[in-house]
Amino acid sequence: MRNIKGGFTTKDQEDRAEIIVKLTRYKLVLEEERPRLIEQLFKYYHQEEVEGNPREMEDLVDGPKKVKYINYDNPYEAYISAQIHLDQAMVPILEQHITFLEEGEDVDLVLESMEHSIYRVKKQTYTDVQEWEQLLHHLPADRLEEIENNPKGPGDLLLKELIWIQNYERKWMQK
């Protein structure tokens, strides 16, 4: 909120600074998480035999399989691969929106823009999950709430991402 002279109030500056710190921490967590996720995916791939040979770590140097090649029948592979793609895509989004905040852009507009950017990345990442989306329509409300509040395993985590996407779409379709 601006004061009468057109500047920001001290409370606004504190809120802005707190948001910048939180987004910066989140960006750092994503950057640190990616190598760990790649290692998990490598261990998963290494357990399986591909044409009689175990996959080598070099296979993942350029990243995991492209999202369209992920086997969504295997929720572990699908979730880890999708998370790697999301982490990679989210870092520039966070950097851009942190810069907007540092330059004094309106906090509400920046956060709304960031949420929409996150939605677009998640929607693109989870493009080939029709069976999982259908599953959401058949789960009882209490199970969906349990998945949102306390997901157990990669299948629930995949469903939680799809629930987030659906909630975002409902929120913005109503406006």
C-alpha positions as CSV (number, residue, x, y, z in Angstrom):
1,M,0.0,0.0,0.0
2,R,1.3,3.5,-0.9
3,N,1.3,6.4,1.5
4,I,0.0,9.8,0.7
5,K,3.3,10.9,-0.8
6,G,3.3,8.0,-3.3
7,G,6.0,5.9,-1.6
8,F,5.6,2.6,0.1
9,T,4.8,2.3,3.8
10,T,7.3,0.6,6.1
11,K,4.9,-2.3,6.5
12,D,4.8,-2.7,2.7
13,Q,8.6,-2.6,2.5
14,E,8.8,-5.3,5.2
15,D,6.3,-7.5,3.5
16,R,8.0,-7.1,0.2
17,A,11.4,-7.9,1.8
18,E,9.9,-11.0,3.5
19,I,8.4,-12.3,0.2
20,I,11.8,-11.7,-1.6
21,V,13.6,-13.7,1.1
22,K,11.1,-16.6,1.0
23,L,11.2,-16.8,-2.8
24,T,15.0,-16.7,-2.8
25,R,15.1,-19.5,-0.2
26,Y,12.7,-21.5,-2.3
27,K,14.8,-21.0,-5.4
28,L,17.9,-22.2,-3.6
29,V,16.0,-25.3,-2.3
30,L,15.0,-26.1,-5.9
31,E,18.6,-25.6,-7.1
32,E,19.9,-27.9,-4.4
33,E,17.1,-30.5,-4.9
34,R,17.7,-31.1,-8.6
35,P,20.9,-33.1,-8.3
36,R,19.4,-35.2,-5.5
37,L,16.4,-35.9,-7.8
38,I,18.6,-36.8,-10.7
39,E,20.5,-39.2,-8.4
40,Q,17.3,-40.8,-7.3
41,L,16.2,-41.2,-10.9
42,F,19.6,-42.6,-11.9
43,K,19.4,-45.2,-9.1
44,Y,15.9,-46.1,-10.3
45,Y,17.1,-46.4,-13.9
46,H,20.2,-48.3,-12.9
47,Q,18.1,-51.0,-11.2
48,E,16.4,-51.7,-14.5
49,E,18.1,-53.2,-17.5
50,V,17.9,-51.4,-20.8
51,E,18.8,-53.6,-23.7
52,G,20.8,-55.8,-21.4
53,N,22.9,-53.0,-20.0
54,P,22.3,-50.9,-17.0
55,R,21.8,-47.2,-17.7
56,E,24.8,-45.1,-17.1
57,M,24.9,-41.8,-15.2
58,E,25.9,-40.1,-18.5
59,D,22.4,-40.9,-19.8
60,L,21.1,-38.3,-17.3
61,V,23.7,-35.6,-17.9
62,D,21.3,-33.6,-20.1
63,G,18.4,-34.4,-17.7
64,P,15.8,-37.1,-17.4
65,K,13.6,-38.3,-20.2
66,K,11.5,-35.7,-21.8
67,V,8.1,-35.5,-20.1
68,K,6.2,-37.0,-23.1
69,Y,8.3,-40.2,-22.8
70,I,7.7,-40.7,-19.1
71,N,5.9,-43.9,-18.3
72,Y,2.9,-42.6,-16.2
73,D,2.1,-46.2,-15.4
74,N,5.0,-46.0,-13.0
75,P,4.2,-43.2,-10.5
76,Y,7.7,-43.1,-9.0
77,E,9.4,-42.5,-12.4
78,A,6.7,-40.1,-13.4
79,Y,6.8,-38.0,-10.2
80,I,10.6,-37.8,-10.0
81,S,11.0,-36.9,-13.7
82,A,8.3,-34.3,-13.5
83,Q,9.8,-32.8,-10.4
84,I,13.2,-32.5,-12.1
85,H,11.5,-30.7,-15.0
86,L,9.5,-28.5,-12.6
87,D,12.6,-27.6,-10.6
88,Q,14.5,-26.6,-13.7
89,A,11.6,-24.5,-15.1
90,M,10.7,-22.9,-11.7
91,V,14.2,-21.3,-11.0
92,P,14.0,-18.7,-13.9
93,I,10.4,-18.0,-13.0
94,L,11.3,-17.3,-9.4
95,E,14.3,-15.2,-10.4
96,Q,12.1,-13.1,-12.7
97,H,9.5,-12.5,-10.1
98,I,12.1,-11.7,-7.4
99,T,13.5,-9.1,-9.8
100,F,10.0,-7.6,-10.3
101,L,9.6,-7.3,-6.5
102,E,13.1,-5.7,-6.1
103,E,12.2,-3.2,-8.8
104,G,9.1,-2.1,-6.8
105,E,6.3,-3.8,-8.9
106,D,3.0,-4.3,-7.2
107,V,3.3,-7.3,-4.9
108,D,-0.2,-8.6,-5.6
109,L,0.3,-8.5,-9.4
110,V,3.7,-10.1,-9.1
111,L,2.4,-13.0,-7.0
112,E,-0.6,-13.4,-9.3
113,S,1.8,-13.5,-12.3
114,M,4.1,-16.0,-10.6
115,E,1.1,-18.3,-9.7
116,H,0.0,-18.2,-13.4
117,S,3.6,-19.0,-14.6
118,I,3.7,-21.9,-12.2
119,Y,0.4,-23.1,-13.5
120,R,1.6,-23.0,-17.1
121,V,4.7,-25.0,-16.2
122,K,2.8,-27.6,-14.2
123,K,0.1,-27.9,-16.9
124,Q,2.8,-28.4,-19.6
125,T,4.7,-30.9,-17.4
126,Y,1.6,-33.0,-16.7
127,T,0.3,-33.2,-20.2
128,D,-0.1,-36.9,-20.7
129,V,-1.9,-38.0,-17.5
130,Q,-5.5,-38.7,-18.6
131,E,-5.7,-41.9,-16.5
132,W,-4.6,-40.0,-13.4
133,E,-7.0,-37.2,-14.1
134,Q,-9.9,-39.7,-14.5
135,L,-8.8,-41.2,-11.2
136,L,-9.4,-37.9,-9.5
137,H,-13.0,-37.9,-10.6
138,H,-13.6,-41.3,-9.0
139,L,-12.0,-40.7,-5.6
140,P,-14.2,-39.7,-2.7
141,A,-13.8,-36.2,-1.2
142,D,-12.2,-37.4,2.0
143,R,-9.5,-39.3,0.1
144,L,-8.8,-36.2,-2.1
145,E,-8.5,-34.1,1.1
146,E,-6.1,-36.7,2.6
147,I,-4.0,-36.6,-0.6
148,E,-3.8,-32.8,-0.4
149,N,-3.0,-32.7,3.3
150,N,-0.8,-35.8,3.7
151,P,0.2,-37.4,0.4
152,K,1.8,-40.9,0.8
153,G,4.0,-42.0,-2.0
154,P,4.6,-40.8,-5.5
155,G,1.1,-41.7,-6.7
156,D,-0.4,-39.4,-4.2
157,L,2.1,-36.7,-5.0
158,L,1.2,-36.9,-8.7
159,L,-2.5,-36.6,-7.8
160,K,-1.7,-33.6,-5.5
161,E,-0.1,-31.8,-8.4
162,L,-3.2,-32.5,-10.6
163,I,-5.5,-31.3,-7.8
164,W,-3.5,-28.0,-7.6
165,I,-3.8,-27.6,-11.4
166,Q,-7.6,-28.3,-11.2
167,N,-8.0,-25.9,-8.3
168,Y,-6.2,-23.1,-10.2
169,E,-8.3,-23.7,-13.2
170,R,-11.5,-23.5,-11.2
171,K,-10.4,-20.4,-9.4
172,W,-9.7,-18.5,-12.6
173,M,-12.6,-19.8,-14.6
174,Q,-15.0,-18.4,-12.0
175,K,-13.6,-14.9,-12.4
